[in-house]
């Protein structure tokens, strides 16, 4: 069994090296496709992570005007039944709250406190959603209140952003997988045409499809592995460049998925590669005529 696998591997390497010029173009094309997928996925992953901190749906944030005194709003909140948990955030507290919720965005610490609003954050477990919405509407009409933000509405907005991101990435994943299949299929098909006579001789002497197919599967896996490594390194460099240059001083930080996702993506690529290579060889053999029919 080990001799059989050694033959498949050695034959696959010979097939890959023999058509290296054509394989190089395929590797660059496939690497570019994977790189574009990884880059877009990294950006969407970062956005989803940035908006992923959910807020309790029973939470309200009441933003007050610059010249308003915080103490005068507490009585109004208590009268509306919003008295279970009330906390006031001055500008320093508001800044620290944002930093705590986005630990990867170290540049937030450099922002001046004047950019952050003063607000009350309050939670009420004894009110229904209707009563909470009514209380929020009344707070908005209170003098000195700039705006009222509902945790429920904020969560709905965040979920919409994440859903759009997931739909886009899912569609991109499907299209990338299909495109990878075509690239590998065509590369193997060109290699099969180059070895047309040798394959016909193999079939004449009774070689099995496994004997003919697996070396091409091995060659395609070598090609896909090199393309994946190149794309992975390109994405690392791309994210590092954006973080160090274009996003320097920004509160938004690009992050890449962990090694487990990269391993999962590589396994999926190997599955796609094997399927495309086998399908290419099998359909090629089915369409061949024997020497006696020529």
N, C-alpha and C positions, 0 to 999 in steps of 0.2 A: 504493500500500500504506500509506503514511504517513497519507493522508487517511482511509482506512478505520479505522486505529487511533485517529486523532483523533476520529472520529465515535463510536467505541465508548466512548472515555474520556469525552467530553463528555456523551454520552447516559447513561452510567453515573452521572456526577456529578449530572445532573438527576434521575435516578431515586432516587438516595440522598437528595438534598435534598428532593425532593417528598414522600417518606415519612419525613422525619427524626424525627417524633414516634414512629412505630412502630420506626424503626431505633435510636433512642436507648435504648428499653427492651431491644432485642436486644443492643446494644453493651454495656450494663451487665451483662446476664445472661452474655454470652460472656466479658466481662472478669473477672467474678467467678469463673467456672468456670476460666479460665486461671490466674488468681491463686491459687486454691486448689491447682491442680496444681503451680504453680511453688513455692509455699510448702512443700507436702509433699515435693516433689522436693528442695528445698534442704536440708530437715532430714535426709532419707534420705541425700543426698549427703554431708552433714557427718558423719553417723554412720558411713557406709561408709569415709570418709576417716580417721576417728578410729581405726577398728579395722583399717585396711588394712595396717598394718605387720606383715608376716609374720615369724615366728620360724623359725630353722632347726630342722627336725624332729629333728636330732641334738643339740639343746640341752636341757640341764636347768638349772633354777634351784633352788637349795637355800636355803631361808629359815631362818635360824638364830635362836635365842632371844636375848632382850635381854642376858642375863648370860653368854652363851657366848663363848669366845675363838675367833676364826676359825682360828687356826693348827692347832688339834687336829683339824679336819675334813679337812685335806688328805691326811693319811696314809690315812684311810678311803677317800677318793675314789680314791687311787692304787691301793690294794689291789683296788678294784672295777673297775679298768681305765679309770677316767675321768680320764686323765692327759694327754690330748693338748693341751687348752687350758683352763686354769682361771683365772678372774679373780674377785677379791672386790670387792664393791661395799659401801662403807659408806653411811651415810645421805646424805651430800653427793654421792657418786658416783651413787647411785640417783636422786636428784632431778635431777641433770644429765642422766642417761640418758633420763629421761622427757621433759625439756625438749627434748633433741635430737631425739627421735622425734615430738614434736608442736610444731613451730616456730610454728604459728599460735596456740597457746594461751599467750600471754605471761603470763597471770595465774598460771600454775604457779610462776613465779619468786617469788611472794609467799607461797607455802605454806611453813610451817616444815619444817625437815629431819627433825624427829621423826616426821612423818607417813609417812616413807618407810622401808621395811624394809631390813635388812642381808641380803645374800644372796651366794651363789656362783653364777656363771654358767659353765657348762662345756660343752664340745663334744667328742664322741668319734666319730671317723670309723671306728674299728676295731671297733666293736660293732654287732651286728645290732639290729633293733628289739626283738626278744625279750630279748636280753641287756641292752639299755639300759633296758627296762621293769623287768627284774629288779633291776638296779642301783638304779633309782629307788625301788623298793619297799624295798630294804635300807637306803637312805639315810633313808627316812622313819622307820625303826625305830631310828635312831641317836639317842642321848641328845643333847638340845640342838637337834635339827632340828625346826622348827615344821611345815614342809610342803615338798614337792617338786613343782615344776611342770614338766611335760613340754612341750617345744616343739611336739611333734606334736599333743598334745591341745589345746594353745592354738590352733594353726592350725585344727584341726577346729572348734573353737568359733567362731573368727572367721569361717570360711567359712560356717558355718550362719547366723550373723547377717547376713552379706552376701547370702546366697542368699534369706533371708526378705525382706530389703530390696529386692532386685532383683525378686522375684516380686510384691511389693506395688506397686512403682513400675510394673512392666509392666502389671499389672491396671488400675492407675489411669490409665495412658496410654491403654489401649484404651477404657475407659469415658469418658474425657475426649474422645477423638476421636469416639466415637459420639454423645455428647451435643452436641458442636459441630456435627456433621452435621445433627442434628435442628433445632437452633436456626437455622442458616443456611437449611436447607430450608424451614422454616415461615415465616421472614421473607421469603424470595423468593416463596413461594407467596402470601402476603398482598399483596405488591406486584403480582403478576401478576393477582390478582383486581381490584385497583384499576384496572389498565390493560386490563381484559378487552376492551372494545370496540376500543381502538386495536390490540391484538394480532390480533383477528379481521380487522380491515381490512388489516393487514400480510399476513396469510396469504392474503387474497382477491386482493391485487395481486401475489402471487407472491414475497413476501419469503422468503428462505431461513431455515432454523432458525439458522444462524450469525448472520445479521443481527438476529434477534430475541433470541437467547440471550446473546450476548457482552456487551451493555450491562448485563444483570443480573449477569453474572459480575463485571464491573468494579465494579458497585455493591456486591456482596457482599465483594469484596476490600478496598474502602475501609472498609467496616464492620468486617471482621476485623482490618485493620491498626490502626484506632483502638482496638479492643478489646485487641489485643496490646500496644500501647504503654501503655495505661492499666494493664493487668495487670502489665506489666514494672515500671512505676514503683511500683505498689502493693507489689509483692514487695520491691523495693529498700528502700522505706520500712519495710516490715514487718521485714525482716532487720536493718536498721540500728537500729530501735527495740528489738528483742529483744537485740541485742548490747550496746547502750549502757545499757539499763535493766534488763531482767529477768536477763540473763546477766552483768551487771557483777560482776567479782570471781570469776567461775566459770572453771574450767579448760577448759570446753567452749566452742568457738567455732563459730558458724554461718558457713558460707561459701556463696556462690552459684556456680553453674557459670559458666564463662567465656563470653566473647562468641560463640565459635564454636558453643556449644550453643544459645544464644539464637537465633543466625542459623539453625541447623538446625531448631529448633522453629518459627520463623516460616515457613520454607520448607514444612515439613510442614503448617502451618496453611493456607497458601495453596493447597496441593494439595487439602486437605480442602474448603476453601471453593469452589474451582473445581468439584470433583466434585459437591458438594451443590447448587450453583447450577445446573449443567448438568442434573443429574438432575431437579431441581424444574421447570425450564422444559420439558424434553422430555416429562416425564410430564403436565404441564399441557396442552401442545399436543396430545398424543395423546388426551387426554380431551375436547378441545374439539369442538364441532359447528360445521360451516360454517353460514353464514347461510342457505343453501338448505335446511338440515335443520331449522332452527328453526321 
